[in-house]
Amino acid sequence: MAHKSSSESRLSPSSYEQDITHLLAPRLAYFEAVARHEHVTRAAHELAVPQSTLSRAMVRLEADLGVALFARNGRTVALTPAGRTFLTTVERALAEVERAADSVRADADPTSGKVNFGFLHTMGSETVPALIRAFRADHPRVRFQLVQNYGEAMLARLRSGELDLCLTSPVPDAPDLVARRLDEQRLRLVVPDDHRLASRKRVRLSEAADETFVTLEPGYGLRRITDDLCEEAGFKPRIAFEGEEAETLRGLVAAGLGVALLPPPAVARPGVVELSVTGQRAVREIGVAWLDGHPDTPPVAAFKEFLLSRRGHLLPD
């Protein structure tokens, strides 16, 4: 029969650290109470555990550490120098655990908890502030941790647990996510005010086939929609600039760098004309998404219900 070498049978340092942590963690509060009282019976009474259970736990703790933590005299105990060193760190560790517990309880509080909420850059100037203002009329103490980013980045944060909910476009279709369509925006072809099409109110996208475009970078939902609409209109857009923010693109259109397909602006910008696109359904759907199976805290559940109640009325007219 083959025998394992001594090096194979020993735990690696990382495995040992994980195992010793699992062994020690349940006993740290017991140790702190015994050290504080210097008496096993009084500590057992405070912890509401049998004295025999507490005594055995301390013996196992010392055995696992390989160090004597207490000098015993009957049920009275005194810390050894090693025990005093261990106690200092244990007290800090338990205080951190308590702070962590207080923090997560506070975040889940129905009246004053926290919602981690992501949204698109184009939703930041008016839509999201108006939503939060309306929600806080009935939930004035709920707190928000806000993330403004493009769609794929927010979905990654949903999957990592950094976000509870996000407003995104296009509405995602993925097995690990739940998404609900809330509203849509009609996209407009934005041209400089001295452009050959500027005198028009409506335009077919195919009429801009020879133009250069300024667009958002690949990975942005609006860029994908732009590419798809141009392909549907029979051309591939020539890209002069790829950016990260819609209003920057409007400024570049005003400067004559190209044309752009964009949702309506929060505030009208001088130097550009915004044309309705006909012949195609040129819209951007906006939806809310969350991680499937992820339990909601009460404030998250309340905000989710609020968003779903705004279907068809999420965006300003």
Salt bridges, closest charged atoms under 4 A:
GLU32 OE2 - ARG36 NE 2.83
GLU46 OE2 - ARG36 NH2 2.84
GLU46 OE1 - HIS37 NE2 2.63
GLU62 OE1 - ARG72 NH2 2.81
ASP64 OD2 - ARG27 NH1 2.25
GLU96 OE2 - ARG99 NH2 2.26
ASP102 OD1 - ARG105 NH2 2.66
ASP107 OD2 - LYS114 NZ 3.81
ASP107 OD1 - ARG143 NH2 3.06
GLU152 OE2 - ARG224 NH2 3.22
ASP176 OD2 - ARG159 NE 2.57
GLU184 OE1 - ARG181 NH2 2.75
GLU184 OE1 - ARG281 NH2 2.43
GLU207 OE2 - ARG200 NH2 3.03
GLU211 OE2 - HIS195 NE2 3.08
GLU211 OE2 - ARG196 NH2 3.03
ASP227 OD2 - ARG223 NE 3.14
GLU242 OE2 - ARG223 NH1 2.86
GLU247 OE2 - ARG250 NH1 2.82
GLU274 OE1 - ARG188 NH1 3.63
GLU274 OE2 - ARG250 NE 2.69
GLU285 OE2 - ARG181 NE 3.15
ASP296 OD2 - LYS304 NZ 2.60
